[in-house]
Amino acid sequence: MPADPSPPQALLAEFRVASPTLVDETAIATIWKVRVEDGEAAALKVYKGSGMSNERAGYAFLRALDGEEAAKVFAISATAALIEWLPGPSLGDLVREGDDAQAAAALVAAANAIHRRPIRCDAALPRLEGWFEPLFSIDISDSCPEPFRKDFLYGRELARALCADQRDIRPLHGDLHHDNVRRAARGYCVFDAKGVLGERAYELANAFRNPKGAPELVRNPARIRHLRDLWSDRFAVDPHRLMQWAAAKCALSIAWRNRPVLETDPEADLLSILVELTKQP
């Protein structure tokens, strides 16, 4: 947690909020629960460094939804955002408490909710093929274990092929997984979008790697196959293509963590499982 648990007073004044309570700190931002002028709770997310990096487009996506299925965005600045407070629990909490089946069904319902109608924010979103550029450009160390190298190169070439032949291109949340869906009074709502323009089947790709805090479950091939079948059926996408996107996304996340040179990674075993499942009917 940060040494000073309070956001800058100038920022509180800019957003007209008070009573900040530290909630979480990630690699790129710190989140406080605050009170707006009418006394209701909101979430203040303050980014570290020079700005929002790859999350700015996500707010354009959430604002374009402007409906029941997503957290409302109240205000944004160059380095901070004020959004609706979602009391929870998250779908990740449900999984960690032992209800993976309910969470899986609720997650695909949330995906369908945000895709139930066309939304207009294409100009504000990066394209999916550009999103994958770190995977295409990362170097691989000579000391990288050969099985991991083989799986990583397979994931990279799979991503190249998928990006070159995208189908049903539309605005996507871009980081839809269990811990980015929380309950509000009106039901489960998505938040923390990345915002990207790409193939609809990519929307659930990152969810196969989640939630955090359940590593054995996430690496269970039977669970992965069940999610593939459930999500492809209810989200109306091809199951094999969904599995391919899941493997490609795992490789991309590994590239993000390790650039500029890949040597090893804690998800090497998960990538191997996902790659193997892309080769099965």
N, C-alpha and C positions, 0 to 999 in steps of 0.2 A: 504494500500500500504506500501511497506517497507520504513524504514526511509532513507536508502541510495538507490536512484533509479538507480544505475549503477551496472552492473555485474562486477566481479573482472577483473582487467586489464589482469591478466595472462590468464584468460579464453578467453578474446577477442583476445589475441595474439595467443593462441592455435588454435582457429577456424578461425583466420585471418579475423575478422569482425570488424566493427567500427560503430560509430554513433548510440549507443543504445537508443531506446525510449521505456519507460515502457508501456506495453500493458495491462497486467492483472496479478493478483496474485491469485492462488488457495491455497487450504490447503496444497498441496504437492510441488508446484513449482511456479516460477515467470517467466513470458514470456516477452521478449523484441523483438521489431522490430529492426533489425540491417541491415547493408549494407555489402555485401561481396566484394571481391576485384574488381569485374567488375562493382560495383555500384548497382547491383540488390538487392532487399530486400529479407530478410530471417527472419525466426523466431528462436530465441534462447530461449530454455526452460531450465531453471536451477532449479534443484531439491533441496529441502531442506533436511536437515538431512544427512543420510549416503549414499543415492543413489536413484535409480529410483523406488524402491519397485516393485509393480506389473505392471509397465508400460514398463520395459525393453523388455519383449517379444513382445510388440506391435511394436517396431521398427524393430524387425526381420520380423514380418508379413508385415509391410509396404514395407520394402526392398525387400521381396520376390515377392510382387506384381509388383514393378518396371515397372509401366505402367501409362496409362493416367488417371486411376480411383482413384489415391491416391496421397497425398502429397509426394514429394520426400524427402528422408532422405540423407542429405549431409554429416553429421559426427555425431558421438556420443562419449562420454567419460563416465567415471564412474558416473558422476553427472549431465551431460548436454547433450543436443541434438540440432543440427542445422538442421532445416528442411525448406522446401519450404514455402514461404510466400503466403498464399491464401487470396486475397483481400476481398472476400466475395461478397454479404452477405451470412450468414449461412441459413440453412433451418429453424433453430430456429427463426431467424429474420423474415423470411417470415410468420411464424405462428403468431408471436407477432404483425405483421403488418396486420393480418387478412386473410392471404391466406393459410389456413390449408390444403385445397385440393391439391394445387400445391405442397406444401411441402411433403405431404404424398406420392404423386406419384413420386416425385424426390427421396425421401428416398429409396423406394423399387427399383427404377432404379439404385441407387448407390449400393444397396445390390447385385443386379444381376450383376452389372459391376465387383465387386470384386470377385464374384463367377463364372465368366464366363469361367474360365479355372483352371485346377489344379495348385496349387502352392506348393513348397517344403520348408517347414520350421518346420515340425512336431517336430523335436528333440529340437527345441528352445522354444517350447510352453508348458505351464502347461496344464494339463487335466481338463476338465470342472468339473468332480466330485470332484477334489481337490479344485477347485475354490469355491465350495459350502460348504466347510468344516466349515467356521464360522457360517453358518446357522444351521448346525447339532450340533455344540458344545456349542452354546450360552445358558446360563441359563436364566430362566424366573422368574422374581420377583413375590412374593406372592401378591404384590400390583398391578400387571398388570391387567387391566380391563378384565373381563371374555370374552366378545365378541371379543376383540382384541387377547387374548390368544388363543381362539378357531380358529380364522382365521390364526394366525401365525403358530400354530401347523399343521393346514391343509396345509399351504404353505410349511412347512418343509417336511411333509410326501409326498406331491406332488413332491417336488424336489428330494427326495430319490428315488421315483419310476422312475422319468424321467432319472435321472443320471444312474440308474441301467439298463436302457433299451434304450440306445441312438441309434439313427438311422442316417445314412448318416454322419458319423463322418469325420470332415475335419478341416483345419485351419480356425479360425474365427477372425474377427475384435475384437469381444468381448465386445465392448461398442458403438455399432452403434446407434446413435440417432441424432436428428435434429441439435444439436449444435456441432456435430462432423463431419458435412458435410458442406463445404464452396465452393463457386464458385471461379473458376480460369478462365483464358482466354479460356481454353479448355473445360470448363463445371464444374459440381459439382465434388468435390474430397473429399474423406474421409481422416481423420487424427485422431490423439489422440487414436490410437488403443490400446487395452490391450493385444491382442494376446492370444488365448486360443484354445485348440484342443477339439472339441466337436460336438454335433449334430447341423446340419445346421439350424434347426428351431429355435435354440436359438438366432440366429444372430439378429433378430428384437425384441427380448423380452424386452430389456430395452427402446426401443423407445416408448412403451405405457406410460411410466412415464414422457415423455418429450413433448415439451421443458420446461425448467424452465421459470418462469414468466407468465405462463398461467394455474394456478391451477384449475380454474373452468372448462376450456376446457378439461384438462387432466382427470378430474373426471366425465366427461359426458358419461354415459353408451352408449348412441347412437353413440357417436364418437368412443368409444372403439370398439363397434361391427362393425362399418364401417371400421376401420383400420384393424381389424381381417380379415374381408372378402376381402378387397382390397389386403392386403399384402399376405395373404395365397394364393390367386389366382395368383397374379403376381410373387410371389417368389416360387410358386409350393410346398407349405408345407401344412400339414393338419391343418385346422383352429382351431379345438379343441386342438390339441397339441400346436399350437402357443399360444393360450390363456393360457394353463397350464404353459408354460414356462414364460409367462408374469407375472403370479401370483407368480411363484417360484422366479423369479428375483426380484420382489418387496420385497418379504420376505427376500431375501439375502441382499438387500441394507439396509433394516431395521436392520438386524443383524450386518452388517458392522458398522453402525453408533452407535450402542448401546452396543456392546460387552464390557465387559464380561457378563453383566446382562441386560435383557430387561425389561423395565417398561412401557414405552409409546413411541409413535413416531408420528410425524406430518403426516406420510403417512398411518396411521392405517386405515383411511377412504378409501383411494385408494386401499389398500390391500383387504378390505372387498368387494369393488365393483368388483375387478378382480377375487377374489375367487368365488363370486356369479356367475360371467359370465362363469367360468369353469364348473359350474353345469348345465348350460343351453345348449340346442342344438344349 
